[in-house]
């Protein structure tokens, strides 16, 4: 079997290369095993994935330790200790790393939801503004601008709440409460229109309100 070189400098570099390989394999395999066990795919799927993660790690770590031991037994022991330390470090760090990944994933999902909510928000505001700005709508549906009516007052509150949460810059809003606030705004607008006797299906769209 091929062994490590007995020359000092080369043996040191070979040992360092094996150490990096062993530490990386041990850390990565344990981290992914922990990730599979924490996944919501069911106990059997998670355990199966964790088994193959550990197996792949051992397939790298064990031959490296055996190879080093043929040249110098203490090198194999040192690599074994490094592998164990890396595995323990992965076990300790995995929960924090997984939480960080989950937070980033949730943030991306929130931004996607909020991007869609922003379009709905603009549409709802355009629907509302025609009752304020178009004299024809103001005359036909005066209840829509009468804040003494509970439905209209609730609509105004929903508009203000969505505006507070919406981003005032070009960057996507990252507040998870924004999309639900737009949902409440749309619901409040529909309720106010229903109470005012508006039939939205018979009205032109917001972009044609002034035609």
C-alpha positions in Angstrom: 0.0 0.0 0.0 1.3 3.5 -0.8 2.4 5.3 2.3 3.2 8.9 3.1 6.7 10.1 2.2 9.3 9.8 4.9 11.0 13.1 4.0 10.3 15.7 6.7 9.0 18.7 4.7 6.9 16.6 2.3 5.5 14.5 5.1 4.4 17.6 6.9 2.6 18.9 3.9 1.0 15.6 3.3 -0.1 15.5 6.9 -1.6 19.0 6.7 -3.4 18.1 3.5 -4.9 15.0 5.2 -5.8 17.1 8.2 -7.7 19.5 6.1 -9.4 16.7 4.3 -10.4 14.9 7.5 -11.6 18.0 9.3 -13.7 19.1 6.3 -15.2 15.7 5.7 -16.1 15.2 9.4 -17.6 18.7 9.8 -19.6 18.6 6.6 -20.9 15.1 7.0 -22.0 15.7 10.6 -23.5 19.1 9.7 -25.6 17.6 6.9 -26.6 14.6 9.0 -27.8 17.1 11.7 -29.6 19.0 8.9 -31.4 15.9 7.6 -32.5 15.0 11.1 -33.9 18.5 11.7 -35.8 18.5 8.4 -39.6 18.2 8.3 -39.5 15.3 5.8 -40.5 12.7 8.3 -38.3 10.6 10.7 -37.5 7.8 8.2 -36.4 10.1 5.4 -34.3 12.3 7.8 -32.6 9.2 9.4 -31.9 7.7 6.0 -30.3 10.9 4.8 -28.3 11.3 8.0 -27.0 7.7 7.6 -25.7 8.3 4.1 -24.2 11.6 5.2 -22.2 9.9 8.0 -21.3 7.0 5.7 -19.9 9.4 3.1 -17.9 11.2 5.8 -16.5 7.9 7.1 -15.6 6.9 3.6 -13.2 9.8 3.5 -12.0 10.0 7.1 -11.2 6.4 7.7 -9.0 5.8 4.7 -7.1 9.0 5.4 -6.5 7.9 9.0 -5.4 4.4 7.9 -3.0 5.9 5.3 -1.4 8.2 7.8 -1.1 5.4 10.4 1.0 3.3 8.0 3.6 6.0 8.0 3.4 7.2 11.6 0.8 5.8 14.1 0.7 9.1 16.0 -0.4 10.8 12.7 -3.4 8.5 12.5 -4.2 9.2 16.2 -3.9 13.0 15.6 -6.1 12.8 12.5 -8.7 10.8 14.5 -8.7 13.4 17.2 -9.1 16.2 14.6 -12.0 14.3 13.0 -13.7 13.9 16.4 -13.2 17.6 17.2 -14.6 18.6 13.9 -17.6 16.4 14.4 -18.3 17.9 17.8 -17.8 21.4 16.5 -20.4 20.6 13.7 -22.8 19.3 16.3 -22.5 22.5 18.3 -22.6 24.9 15.4 -25.3 23.1 13.3 -28.4 24.5 15.2 -27.1 28.1 14.9 -26.2 27.7 11.2 -29.6 26.0 10.5 -31.4 28.8 12.3 -29.5 31.4 10.2 -30.4 29.6 7.0 -34.0 29.4 8.1 -34.1 33.1 8.8 -32.6 34.0 5.4 -35.0 31.7 3.6 -38.0 33.2 5.5 -36.7 36.7 4.6 -36.6 35.8 0.9 -40.1 34.3 1.1 -41.4 37.4 2.9 -39.9 39.7 0.2 -41.5 37.6 -2.5 -44.9 37.8 -0.8 -44.5 41.5 -0.1 -43.6 42.2 -3.8 -46.9 40.6 -4.8 -48.7 42.4 -1.9 -47.3 45.8 -3.1 -49.0 45.3 -6.5 -52.3 44.5 -4.7 -51.8 47.5 -2.4 -51.4 49.9 -5.3 -54.5 48.4 -7.0 -56.6 48.8 -3.8 -55.4 52.4 -3.3 -56.4 53.1 -6.9 -59.8 51.6 -6.3 -60.2 53.8 -3.2 -58.9 57.0 -4.7 -61.6 57.0 -7.5 -64.2 57.5 -4.8 -62.3 60.6 -3.6 -61.0 62.0 -6.8 -63.7 61.2 -9.4 -66.8 63.4 -8.9 -68.9 60.8 -10.6 -68.0 58.2 -8.0 -68.2 60.7 -5.2 -71.8 61.6 -6.2 -72.9 58.0 -6.8 -71.3 56.5 -3.7 -71.0 59.2 -1.0 -70.8 56.6 1.7 -67.3 55.6 0.5 -65.9 58.9 1.7 -68.1 59.3 4.8 -65.8 58.4 7.7 -68.7 58.4 10.1 -69.7 55.1 8.7 -68.0 52.2 10.5 -67.1 50.4 7.3 -65.5 53.5 5.8 -63.7 54.3 9.1 -62.3 50.7 9.2 -61.2 51.1 5.6 -59.3 54.3 6.5 -57.6 52.5 9.4 -56.6 49.6 7.1 -55.2 52.0 4.5 -53.0 53.8 7.2 -51.8 50.5 8.6 -50.8 49.2 5.2 -49.0 52.5 4.4 -47.1 52.4 7.7 -45.8 48.9 6.9 -45.2 49.4 3.2 -41.7 50.4 2.1 -41.2 54.0 1.2 -38.1 53.2 -0.8 -37.4 51.2 -3.9 -36.2 48.3 -1.8 -38.7 45.5 -1.2 -40.5 45.6 2.1 -39.1 42.9 4.5 -41.8 43.2 7.2 -43.7 40.0 7.5 -46.8 41.9 8.6 -47.1 43.9 5.4 -48.8 41.2 3.2 -51.5 40.4 5.9 -52.1 44.2 6.3 -52.8 44.4 2.5 -55.1 41.4 2.9 -57.0 43.4 5.6 -57.0 46.5 3.4 -58.6 44.5 0.5 -61.2 43.0 2.8 -62.0 46.4 4.4 -62.4 47.9 0.9 -64.7 45.2 -0.2 -66.8 45.6 3.0 -67.0 49.3 2.6 -68.1 48.9 -1.0 -70.7 46.3 0.0 -72.1 48.6 2.7 -72.2 51.5 0.2 -74.1 49.5 -2.3 -71.2 49.4 -4.8 -71.1 46.5 -7.3 -67.3 46.3 -8.1 -68.0 44.0 -11.1 -70.1 46.7 -12.8 -67.4 49.4 -12.4 -64.4 50.1 -14.6 -61.0 49.1 -13.5 -58.9 51.6 -11.5 -56.9 52.5 -14.6 -60.1 53.3 -16.5 -61.9 55.1 -13.7 -61.4 58.5 -15.2 -62.3 57.6 -18.8 
